[in-house]
Amino acid sequence: MSVNPIVQPQALDPEQLPLLKAMLEQRLRALESMEAAPAVEGELPVSEVESSPLDRATVRLLNDLSREAAGHHAAELQVLRHALARFEDGSYGLCEVCGQPIGASRLLARPEARLCIACQTRSERNPRA
């Protein structure tokens, strides 16, 4: 029985950095263009009107889904801005936990990745650690 050696991820080629930055900037612009004008404080996307209990339940569900989608949208904007800031401080492509380079294939698939595969796997197995 042979033991497979640990395969190191392929290092990021410096020529790939502009491509990754452009991908992040494009996604950021697309998300920012989708941003709706801020709603009036307390205003819901779907207004409740006097109707049957089922209609009111549907309206509440639609409003809950809309708030959840807005939260996901805001979180993704934050992640993209963070990744672009890492280009500015020179830390882009390095794992935020161990400091080792994040593999090129991972960054090409997820340019906003903050952790290397090993640290990401560990964090998913042990979310509280």
C-alpha angles and dihedrals in degrees: 000000000000125000117226113232117236107269113223115220116251110266120246113260111229088229088064093060096081089049092051092046091050090050091052093046092049092051091047092051091048092051093045091052090053091053109115121221109274112271122235111272109277094007115136124216091235118038120226114234130181104278143121121315089252092055091050090049090051091050091050090049092050091049091048091050091048092052091047092050090050089052092051090047092052092047092052091049089053092049092050093047090049092052091050091049088055088060088057095050094042096243097108112127095025123108112251091217108042101014093231120133117274110234119261093235091054093049092046089052095040111016090181093059112137099183136051117243094262094052093042090052091049092049092050092050093044106029093171096050 
